[in-house]
Amino acid sequence: MTPIKTKIQLLGHATFKVTTPENKVIIVDPWLIENPYIPQGLEEQDIIDLMLVTHGHEDHLDIHIKDIIRKTNPKIIANNICRRFLIEQDIPESSFEAMNYGGTLDLLGVRVSMVMAFHNAHIYLTDETITFPHAANGFILRMSDNTTIYFAGDTCVFGDMKLISEIYQPNIAVIPIGDRSMMGALEASFAVKLLNVRHVIPFHYGTFPEHTQTPDEFLELTKDYTDSKIHIIQAGEILNCSDLF
């Protein structure tokens, strides 16, 4: 029997679904309900084993997140501020695995590390009311099939991406290129260089009016990075890691 390899699916905008070799479902930055960038039918995720939250902005932490959590009952990893907010919204503390920058834990066959990001954030109580200001984070996921994914979340480029590369040795990096409120094509091209990663998935572009970029400039700026393959995937598309390694 052919071993199952990790699969990465862009659901839409900044929300990703990762299926592990153990067939566990990880949702990164869940914006599922009323997300216009998710293809019809994919907004209903009936199984979520692990939910990872990089920060509380509404396009990464669904305003209806309580309904999603109560429906799917996942384990949740979020920064301390987002975690405290959700606990105050009556999500059981037992649903969470507490983490902070530099921490690592083994969960559901995945080794999860929380790393820094540079992005000021808050949580939306309604479309017009915010609370709980905080800094964002990224995640490293190390799978049993030796797939190691760096989810940068929303961030600028920063020099310690080189340390992330040296410590965790990701072979896939998922990085934003939307500009304005995170790194754009130029900064993201430097991130690829710092990370020295074999496969790159850009995201967070071509959606909101302030993030209408196409990946063309990013592809042009990285065209000479012959050791890195840029994967431009559309909403709903699945990247099979068996095709990469």
Secondary structure, 3 states (H helix, E strand, C coil): CCCCCCEEEEEECCEEEEECCCCCEEEECCCCCCCCCCCCCCCCCCCCCEEECCCCCCCCCCCCHHHHHHHHCCEEECCHHHHHHHHHCCCCHHHECCCCCCCEEEECCEEEEEEEEEEEEEEECCCCCEEEEEEEEEEEEECCCCCEEEECCCCCCCCCHHHHHHHHCCCEEEEECCCCCCCCHHHHHHHHHHHCCCEEEEECCCCCHHHCCCCHHHHHHCCCCCCCEECCCCCCCEEEHHHCC
